């Protein structure tokens, strides 16, 4: 996982990207294609699909998102 270090700025870490993913999913549920487009529109630079998948994996592990019929949703409970 890309964690902040001397080389990786905190803004480029998976934690920061995950915050933008959560913010995008607060508006409405999205597919993977819609989500990467929305995050790339709001994040300060373009992110790769690999970083998006890593951030989604992180959010899934901490039980913040779930996948239902290829649609990513925020897990609220």
Biopython code that builds the backbone (N, CA, C, O; Angstrom):
import numpy as np
from Bio.PDB.StructureBuilder import StructureBuilder

atoms = [
    (1, "UNK", "N", (0.844, -1.165, 0.000)),
    (1, "UNK", "CA", (0.000, 0.000, 0.000)),
    (1, "UNK", "C", (0.895, 1.234, 0.000)),
    (1, "UNK", "O", (1.933, 1.253, 0.660)),
    (2, "UNK", "N", (0.505, 2.226, -0.715)),
    (2, "UNK", "CA", (1.286, 3.453, -0.795)),
    (2, "UNK", "C", (0.990, 4.334, 0.413)),
    (2, "UNK", "O", (-0.042, 5.001, 0.489)),
    (3, "UNK", "N", (1.921, 4.312, 1.343)),
    (3, "UNK", "CA", (1.786, 5.102, 2.559)),
    (3, "UNK", "C", (2.717, 6.306, 2.446)),
    (3, "UNK", "O", (3.713, 6.250, 1.724)),
    (4, "UNK", "N", (2.407, 7.386, 3.149)),
    (4, "UNK", "CA", (3.301, 8.548, 3.115)),
    (4, "UNK", "C", (4.683, 8.199, 3.661)),
    (4, "UNK", "O", (4.805, 7.594, 4.725)),
    (5, "UNK", "N", (5.699, 8.578, 2.935)),
    (5, "UNK", "CA", (7.086, 8.389, 3.349)),
    (5, "UNK", "C", (7.857, 9.648, 2.981)),
    (5, "UNK", "O", (7.264, 10.677, 2.659)),
    (6, "UNK", "N", (9.179, 9.560, 3.029)),
    (6, "UNK", "CA", (9.995, 10.694, 2.587)),
    (6, "UNK", "C", (9.822, 10.938, 1.096)),
    (6, "UNK", "O", (9.926, 12.074, 0.631)),
    (7, "UNK", "N", (9.559, 9.875, 0.349)),
    (7, "UNK", "CA", (9.455, 9.973, -1.110)),
    (7, "UNK", "C", (8.013, 10.231, -1.545)),
    (7, "UNK", "O", (7.772, 11.045, -2.435)),
    (8, "UNK", "N", (7.065, 9.551, -0.930)),
    (8, "UNK", "CA", (5.647, 9.686, -1.293)),
    (8, "UNK", "C", (5.008, 10.766, -0.434)),
    (8, "UNK", "O", (4.966, 10.654, 0.791)),
    (9, "UNK", "N", (4.513, 11.811, -1.082)),
    (9, "UNK", "CA", (3.856, 12.898, -0.364)),
    (9, "UNK", "C", (2.533, 12.403, 0.224)),
    (9, "UNK", "O", (1.907, 11.509, -0.346)),
    (10, "UNK", "N", (2.106, 12.959, 1.334)),
    (10, "UNK", "CA", (0.823, 12.543, 1.913)),
    (10, "UNK", "C", (-0.348, 12.702, 0.946)),
    (10, "UNK", "O", (-1.298, 11.919, 0.992)),
    (11, "UNK", "N", (-0.291, 13.701, 0.076)),
    (11, "UNK", "CA", (-1.377, 13.912, -0.887)),
    (11, "UNK", "C", (-1.437, 12.806, -1.940)),
    (11, "UNK", "O", (-2.474, 12.615, -2.575)),
    (12, "UNK", "N", (-0.339, 12.079, -2.129)),
    (12, "UNK", "CA", (-0.305, 11.003, -3.120)),
    (12, "UNK", "C", (-0.520, 9.628, -2.503)),
    (12, "UNK", "O", (-0.416, 8.619, -3.201)),
    (13, "UNK", "N", (-0.814, 9.569, -1.226)),
    (13, "UNK", "CA", (-0.976, 8.275, -0.562)),
    (13, "UNK", "C", (-2.375, 7.706, -0.815)),
    (13, "UNK", "O", (-3.286, 8.413, -1.246)),
    (14, "UNK", "N", (-2.511, 6.448, -0.542)),
    (14, "UNK", "CA", (-3.792, 5.771, -0.705)),
    (14, "UNK", "C", (-4.835, 6.351, 0.249)),
    (14, "UNK", "O", (-6.023, 6.381, -0.071)),
    (15, "UNK", "N", (-4.392, 6.810, 1.416)),
    (15, "UNK", "CA", (-5.326, 7.421, 2.366)),
    (15, "UNK", "C", (-5.982, 8.662, 1.769)),
    (15, "UNK", "O", (-7.189, 8.859, 1.907)),
    (16, "UNK", "N", (-5.195, 9.483, 1.117)),
    (16, "UNK", "CA", (-5.719, 10.707, 0.514)),
    (16, "UNK", "C", (-6.658, 10.388, -0.649)),
    (16, "UNK", "O", (-7.726, 10.989, -0.771)),
    (17, "UNK", "N", (-6.264, 9.454, -1.492)),
    (17, "UNK", "CA", (-7.109, 9.061, -2.623)),
    (17, "UNK", "C", (-8.417, 8.454, -2.105)),
    (17, "UNK", "O", (-9.482, 8.686, -2.678)),
    (18, "UNK", "N", (-8.334, 7.681, -1.026)),
    (18, "UNK", "CA", (-9.531, 7.068, -0.447)),
    (18, "UNK", "C", (-10.517, 8.123, 0.046)),
    (18, "UNK", "O", (-11.729, 7.929, -0.041)),
    (19, "UNK", "N", (-10.013, 9.216, 0.551)),
    (19, "UNK", "CA", (-10.898, 10.293, 1.001)),
    (19, "UNK", "C", (-11.677, 10.872, -0.174)),
    (19, "UNK", "O", (-12.860, 11.182, -0.037)),
    (20, "UNK", "N", (-11.028, 11.020, -1.324)),
    (20, "UNK", "CA", (-11.710, 11.524, -2.512)),
    (20, "UNK", "C", (-12.708, 10.503, -3.047)),
    (20, "UNK", "O", (-13.754, 10.878, -3.577)),
    (21, "UNK", "N", (-12.394, 9.222, -2.911)),
    (21, "UNK", "CA", (-13.327, 8.166, -3.322)),
    (21, "UNK", "C", (-14.585, 8.218, -2.471)),
    (21, "UNK", "O", (-15.695, 8.156, -2.999)),
    (22, "UNK", "N", (-14.423, 8.332, -1.157)),
    (22, "UNK", "CA", (-15.576, 8.427, -0.262)),
    (22, "UNK", "C", (-16.406, 9.669, -0.581)),
    (22, "UNK", "O", (-17.635, 9.610, -0.607)),
    (23, "UNK", "N", (-15.734, 10.782, -0.822)),
    (23, "UNK", "CA", (-16.445, 12.019, -1.146)),
    (23, "UNK", "C", (-17.250, 11.870, -2.437)),
    (23, "UNK", "O", (-18.370, 12.372, -2.530)),
    (24, "UNK", "N", (-16.690, 11.188, -3.426)),
    (24, "UNK", "CA", (-17.395, 10.973, -4.690)),
    (24, "UNK", "C", (-18.585, 10.041, -4.500)),
    (24, "UNK", "O", (-19.629, 10.235, -5.123)),
    (25, "UNK", "N", (-18.439, 9.038, -3.652)),
    (25, "UNK", "CA", (-19.516, 8.075, -3.442)),
    (25, "UNK", "C", (-20.619, 8.607, -2.533)),
    (25, "UNK", "O", (-21.703, 8.025, -2.481)),
    (26, "UNK", "N", (-20.365, 9.693, -1.822)),
    (26, "UNK", "CA", (-21.410, 10.287, -0.985)),
    (26, "UNK", "C", (-22.550, 10.840, -1.832)),
    (26, "UNK", "O", (-23.706, 10.838, -1.408)),
    (27, "UNK", "N", (-22.218, 11.312, -3.029)),
    (27, "UNK", "CA", (-23.233, 11.892, -3.913)),
    (27, "UNK", "C", (-24.153, 10.808, -4.445)),
    (27, "UNK", "O", (-25.374, 10.911, -4.321)),
    (28, "UNK", "N", (-23.575, 9.763, -5.041)),
    (28, "UNK", "CA", (-24.368, 8.622, -5.507)),
    (28, "UNK", "C", (-23.459, 7.424, -5.736)),
    (28, "UNK", "O", (-22.238, 7.566, -5.817)),
    (29, "UNK", "N", (-24.059, 6.248, -5.840)),
    (29, "UNK", "CA", (-23.318, 5.023, -6.100)),
    (29, "UNK", "C", (-22.830, 5.042, -7.543)),
    (29, "UNK", "O", (-23.490, 5.595, -8.423)),
    (30, "UNK", "N", (-21.661, 4.428, -7.780)),
    (30, "UNK", "CA", (-21.054, 4.497, -9.112)),
    (30, "UNK", "C", (-20.433, 3.167, -9.502)),
    (30, "UNK", "O", (-20.110, 2.329, -8.659)),
    (31, "UNK", "N", (-20.277, 3.004, -10.805)),
    (31, "UNK", "CA", (-19.495, 1.882, -11.318)),
    (31, "UNK", "C", (-18.020, 2.287, -11.267)),
    (31, "UNK", "O", (-17.700, 3.436, -10.965)),
    (32, "UNK", "N", (-17.143, 1.363, -11.556)),
    (32, "UNK", "CA", (-15.707, 1.635, -11.518)),
    (32, "UNK", "C", (-15.321, 2.721, -12.522)),
    (32, "UNK", "O", (-14.518, 3.598, -12.204)),
    (33, "UNK", "N", (-15.881, 2.672, -13.718)),
    (33, "UNK", "CA", (-15.567, 3.667, -14.742)),
    (33, "UNK", "C", (-16.026, 5.056, -14.331)),
    (33, "UNK", "O", (-15.297, 6.034, -14.497)),
    (34, "UNK", "N", (-17.223, 5.138, -13.800)),
    (34, "UNK", "CA", (-17.743, 6.433, -13.347)),
    (34, "UNK", "C", (-16.921, 6.971, -12.177)),
    (34, "UNK", "O", (-16.671, 8.172, -12.081)),
    (35, "UNK", "N", (-16.506, 6.067, -11.293)),
    (35, "UNK", "CA", (-15.761, 6.476, -10.111)),
    (35, "UNK", "C", (-14.386, 7.026, -10.472)),
    (35, "UNK", "O", (-13.981, 8.059, -9.938)),
    (36, "UNK", "N", (-13.666, 6.363, -11.361)),
    (36, "UNK", "CA", (-12.335, 6.865, -11.713)),
    (36, "UNK", "C", (-12.442, 8.201, -12.440)),
    (36, "UNK", "O", (-11.590, 9.073, -12.272)),
    (37, "UNK", "N", (-13.484, 8.360, -13.245)),
    (37, "UNK", "CA", (-13.685, 9.637, -13.932)),
    (37, "UNK", "C", (-13.983, 10.750, -12.926)),
    (37, "UNK", "O", (-13.443, 11.851, -13.035)),
    (38, "UNK", "N", (-14.839, 10.461, -11.951)),
    (38, "UNK", "CA", (-15.199, 11.467, -10.940)),
    (38, "UNK", "C", (-14.006, 11.828, -10.066)),
    (38, "UNK", "O", (-13.778, 13.004, -9.782)),
    (39, "UNK", "N", (-13.241, 10.824, -9.637)),
    (39, "UNK", "CA", (-12.076, 11.098, -8.796)),
    (39, "UNK", "C", (-11.028, 11.877, -9.586)),
    (39, "UNK", "O", (-10.410, 12.794, -9.045)),
    (40, "UNK", "N", (-10.822, 11.535, -10.835)),
    (40, "UNK", "CA", (-9.852, 12.272, -11.650)),
    (40, "UNK", "C", (-10.294, 13.707, -11.901)),
    (40, "UNK", "O", (-9.450, 14.578, -12.110)),
    (41, "UNK", "N", (-11.596, 13.972, -11.885)),
    (41, "UNK", "CA", (-12.082, 15.345, -12.045)),
    (41, "UNK", "C", (-11.880, 16.174, -10.786)),
    (41, "UNK", "O", (-11.713, 17.391, -10.873)),
    (42, "UNK", "N", (-11.893, 15.539, -9.611)),
    (42, "UNK", "CA", (-11.790, 16.293, -8.366)),
    (42, "UNK", "C", (-10.397, 16.251, -7.740)),
    (42, "UNK", "O", (-10.022, 17.183, -7.028)),
    (43, "UNK", "N", (-9.625, 15.198, -7.985)),
    (43, "UNK", "CA", (-8.288, 15.082, -7.412)),
    (43, "UNK", "C", (-7.338, 16.004, -8.144)),
    (43, "UNK", "O", (-7.566, 16.322, -9.312)),
    (44, "UNK", "N", (-6.283, 16.439, -7.489)),
    (44, "UNK", "CA", (-5.411, 17.454, -8.080)),
    (44, "UNK", "C", (-4.576, 16.951, -9.257)),
    (44, "UNK", "O", (-4.034, 17.759, -10.011)),
    (45, "UNK", "N", (-4.464, 15.640, -9.428)),
    (45, "UNK", "CA", (-3.795, 15.087, -10.609)),
    (45, "UNK", "C", (-4.471, 13.771, -10.973)),
    (45, "UNK", "O", (-5.213, 13.202, -10.171)),
    (46, "UNK", "N", (-4.212, 13.295, -12.176)),
    (46, "UNK", "CA", (-4.820, 12.044, -12.638)),
    (46, "UNK", "C", (-4.231, 10.874, -11.865)),
    (46, "UNK", "O", (-3.019, 10.791, -11.666)),
    (47, "UNK", "N", (-5.107, 9.971, -11.430)),
    (47, "UNK", "CA", (-4.638, 8.770, -10.750)),
    (47, "UNK", "C", (-4.837, 7.579, -11.682)),
    (47, "UNK", "O", (-5.697, 7.593, -12.563)),
    (48, "UNK", "N", (-4.034, 6.565, -11.469)),
    (48, "UNK", "CA", (-4.133, 5.366, -12.290)),
    (48, "UNK", "C", (-5.215, 4.449, -11.730)),
    (48, "UNK", "O", (-5.658, 4.600, -10.591)),
    (49, "UNK", "N", (-5.619, 3.515, -12.543)),
    (49, "UNK", "CA", (-6.610, 2.524, -12.115)),
    (49, "UNK", "C", (-6.049, 1.678, -10.974)),
    (49, "UNK", "O", (-6.792, 1.272, -10.081)),
    (50, "UNK", "N", (-4.745, 1.410, -10.998)),
    (50, "UNK", "CA", (-4.116, 0.627, -9.928)),
    (50, "UNK", "C", (-4.273, 1.308, -8.573)),
    (50, "UNK", "O", (-4.592, 0.654, -7.580)),
    (51, "UNK", "N", (-4.049, 2.617, -8.531)),
    (51, "UNK", "CA", (-4.186, 3.342, -7.262)),
    (51, "UNK", "C", (-5.645, 3.383, -6.811)),
    (51, "UNK", "O", (-5.927, 3.325, -5.614)),
    (52, "UNK", "N", (-6.564, 3.481, -7.756)),
    (52, "UNK", "CA", (-7.976, 3.452, -7.393)),
    (52, "UNK", "C", (-8.350, 2.102, -6.805)),
    (52, "UNK", "O", (-9.069, 2.038, -5.808)),
    (53, "UNK", "N", (-7.874, 1.034, -7.404)),
    (53, "UNK", "CA", (-8.166, -0.310, -6.896)),
    (53, "UNK", "C", (-7.553, -0.498, -5.509)),
    (53, "UNK", "O", (-8.185, -1.091, -4.635)),
    (54, "UNK", "N", (-6.325, -0.001, -5.294)),
    (54, "UNK", "CA", (-5.708, -0.092, -3.970)),
    (54, "UNK", "C", (-6.515, 0.674, -2.926)),
    (54, "UNK", "O", (-6.690, 0.207, -1.801)),
    (55, "UNK", "N", (-7.000, 1.842, -3.304)),
    (55, "UNK", "CA", (-7.797, 2.613, -2.342)),
    (55, "UNK", "C", (-9.137, 1.932, -2.078)),
    (55, "UNK", "O", (-9.614, 1.947, -0.943)),
    (56, "UNK", "N", (-9.750, 1.340, -3.089)),
    (56, "UNK", "CA", (-10.993, 0.600, -2.880)),
    (56, "UNK", "C", (-10.767, -0.640, -2.014)),
    (56, "UNK", "O", (-11.607, -0.980, -1.181)),
    (57, "UNK", "N", (-9.640, -1.309, -2.210)),
    (57, "UNK", "CA", (-9.308, -2.451, -1.351)),
    (57, "UNK", "C", (-9.160, -2.017, 0.101)),
    (57, "UNK", "O", (-9.655, -2.684, 1.009)),
    (58, "UNK", "N", (-8.478, -0.895, 0.314)),
    (58, "UNK", "CA", (-8.319, -0.359, 1.665)),
    (58, "UNK", "C", (-9.681, -0.028, 2.277)),
    (58, "UNK", "O", (-9.951, -0.387, 3.423)),
    (59, "UNK", "N", (-10.533, 0.651, 1.520)),
    (59, "UNK", "CA", (-11.853, 1.021, 2.028)),
    (59, "UNK", "C", (-12.721, -0.207, 2.286)),
    (59, "UNK", "O", (-13.517, -0.219, 3.225)),
    (60, "UNK", "N", (-12.572, -1.228, 1.463)),
    (60, "UNK", "CA", (-13.320, -2.469, 1.682)),
    (60, "UNK", "C", (-12.844, -3.170, 2.958)),
    (60, "UNK", "O", (-13.654, -3.701, 3.718)),
    (61, "UNK", "N", (-11.536, -3.169, 3.187)),
    (61, "UNK", "CA", (-10.989, -3.830, 4.377)),
    (61, "UNK", "C", (-11.442, -3.155, 5.665)),
    (61, "UNK", "O", (-11.629, -3.823, 6.682)),
    (62, "UNK", "N", (-11.619, -1.845, 5.632)),
    (62, "UNK", "CA", (-12.091, -1.155, 6.834)),
    (62, "UNK", "C", (-13.617, -1.015, 6.830)),
    (62, "UNK", "O", (-14.185, -0.299, 7.655)),
    (63, "UNK", "N", (-14.264, -1.699, 5.904)),
    (63, "UNK", "CA", (-15.721, -1.820, 5.841)),
    (63, "UNK", "C", (-16.422, -0.482, 5.560)),
    (63, "UNK", "O", (-17.462, -0.189, 6.150)),
    (64, "UNK", "N", (-15.854, 0.318, 4.666)),
    (64, "UNK", "CA", (-16.463, 1.596, 4.297)),
    (64, "UNK", "C", (-17.180, 1.536, 2.955)),
    (64, "UNK", "O", (-18.075, 2.344, 2.706)),
    (65, "UNK", "N", (-16.810, 0.597, 2.083)),
    (65, "UNK", "CA", (-17.488, 0.444, 0.790)),
    (65, "UNK", "C", (-17.830, -1.020, 0.578)),
    (65, "UNK", "O", (-17.247, -1.916, 1.188)),
    (66, "UNK", "N", (-18.793, -1.231, -0.304)),
    (66, "UNK", "CA", (-19.135, -2.598, -0.706)),
    (66, "UNK", "C", (-19.527, -2.588, -2.175)),
    (66, "UNK", "O", (-19.855, -1.546, -2.743)),
    (67, "UNK", "N", (-19.485, -3.750, -2.763)),
    (67, "UNK", "CA", (-19.787, -3.918, -4.181)),
    (67, "UNK", "C", (-21.077, -4.704, -4.311)),
    (67, "UNK", "O", (-21.205, -5.807, -3.779)),
    (68, "UNK", "N", (-22.032, -4.122, -5.026)),
    (68, "UNK", "CA", (-23.318, -4.782, -5.269)),
    (68, "UNK", "C", (-23.627, -4.686, -6.757)),
    (68, "UNK", "O", (-23.867, -3.595, -7.274)),
    (69, "UNK", "N", (-23.622, -5.811, -7.438)),
    (69, "UNK", "CA", (-23.939, -5.854, -8.874)),
    (69, "UNK", "C", (-23.083, -4.881, -9.680)),
    (69, "UNK", "O", (-23.601, -4.126, -10.502)),
    (70, "UNK", "N", (-21.767, -4.900, -9.441)),
    (70, "UNK", "CA", (-20.790, -4.061, -10.127)),
    (70, "UNK", "C", (-20.963, -2.574, -9.849)),
    (70, "UNK", "O", (-20.424, -1.747, -10.585)),
    (71, "UNK", "N", (-21.700, -2.220, -8.809)),
    (71, "UNK", "CA", (-21.872, -0.836, -8.385)),
    (71, "UNK", "C", (-21.236, -0.699, -7.002)),
    (71, "UNK", "O", (-21.513, -1.492, -6.103)),
    (72, "UNK", "N", (-20.388, 0.306, -6.840)),
    (72, "UNK", "CA", (-19.693, 0.540, -5.582)),
    (72, "UNK", "C", (-20.535, 1.491, -4.742)),
    (72, "UNK", "O", (-20.943, 2.553, -5.211)),
    (73, "UNK", "N", (-20.788, 1.102, -3.506)),
    (73, "UNK", "CA", (-21.608, 1.903, -2.599)),
    (73, "UNK", "C", (-20.884, 2.123, -1.286)),
    (73, "UNK", "O", (-19.993, 1.355, -0.921)),
    (74, "UNK", "N", (-21.266, 3.168, -0.580)),
    (74, "UNK", "CA", (-20.749, 3.393, 0.769)),
    (74, "UNK", "C", (-21.514, 2.482, 1.710)),
    (74, "UNK", "O", (-22.735, 2.361, 1.621)),
    (75, "UNK", "N", (-20.794, 1.852, 2.600)),
    (75, "UNK", "CA", (-21.397, 0.959, 3.581)),
    (75, "UNK", "C", (-21.769, 1.782, 4.805)),
    (75, "UNK", "O", (-20.893, 2.230, 5.546)),
    (76, "UNK", "N", (-23.062, 1.982, 5.018)),
    (76, "UNK", "CA", (-23.551, 2.777, 6.142)),
    (76, "UNK", "C", (-24.234, 1.852, 7.131)),
    (76, "UNK", "O", (-25.197, 1.165, 6.790)),
    (77, "UNK", "N", (-23.726, 1.835, 8.371)),
    (77, "UNK", "CA", (-24.378, 1.117, 9.469)),
    (77, "UNK", "C", (-23.831, 1.536, 10.781)),
    (77, "UNK", "O", (-24.263, 1.034, 11.818)),
]
sb = StructureBuilder()
sb.init_structure("model")
sb.init_model(0)
sb.init_chain("A")
sb.init_seg("    ")
for serial, (resi, resn, name, xyz) in enumerate(atoms, 1):
    if name == "N":
        sb.init_residue(resn, " ", resi, " ")
    sb.init_atom(name, np.array(xyz, "f"), 0.0, 1.0, " ", f" {name:<3s}", serial, name[0])
structure = sb.get_structure()
